[in-house]
Amino acid sequence: MRHIPRAPRLVLLALAAAAMGACVESPASAARQAQQMNDISDQLNELRTENATLEGVVDSLHTVIAKHDTTLARLGNATGVVVVK
């Protein structure tokens, strides 16, 4: 059996300990990440809700504009004024 000198053996041991330590995540860090993911999820849901509300408002405004266009066209026809669209 070949004998490994003491200094390289300590270096290998230190590298192995560092590699194992890097694989372990602290519970506090995991809890912070979980909380951040929950916060992001909540914000995305709020954005989806706000987006749906805004789409409803835009659809409503499209309806109002269409009614105004119809009213203006009828007034123009009744008075003989040319309405350009």
N, C-alpha and C positions, 0 to 999 in steps of 0.2 A: 504494500500500500504506500502510495506516495504521500509525503507530508507537505501540506500547504503552509507557507510561512504565515506568521501571526498577523502582520499588517494587512495583506490582501484578504485574509479571512475576516478581519474586522470590517473592512470596506464592504465585502459581500454581505455581511450581517447587517450593516447599516443601510445598505441599499434595499435589502429585503424588508427591513423594518419600515423604511420610508414608503416602499411600494404598498405594504399592507396598510399603513396608516393613511395613505391617500385614498384607499378604497372605502374607508369607513367615513360615513357622513354623520355629522352631529345631529342629534334630534332637534335642536333649536333651529338649525339651518333648514332641515326638512320641514319643520312647522312653518317657518317663514315663507318658504317656497309654496307650501300648500295654501297658506293664507293669501299670498299674491295671486295664485291661480284662481282662488275663489273670488277675489276682488275683480280680477280681469273678467271672469265669467259674469259677475253682476253688472259690470259696466257694459259688456257686450249686450246683455239682455236689455238694459236701459236704452242703448242705442237702437236696438231693433224695435223697441216700443216707440221711441221717438220717431224713427223712420216711418213706421206704419202710420203714426198720427200725421206726419207731414205729407205722406202720400194721400191720405184722406183729404187734407186741406187743399192740396193741389188739384185733386179730382173735383172737389167742390168749386174751386175757382174756375176750372175749365167749364163747368156747367153754367156758372154765373156769366162768364164771358160769352158763351154761346147764346144765352138768353138775351144779353145786351146787344149782341150782333144782330140777332133776329129782330129785336125791337127797333134798332136803328135802321135796319133795312126796310122794315114796314113803314116807319115814319118817313123815310126818304121816298118810298114809292107813293105814299099818300100825298106828299107835298110836291112831288115832281123833282126832287133834288137827286142828283146822281151820287150814289154811295159807292166809293171804290174800296174793294177789299184787298 
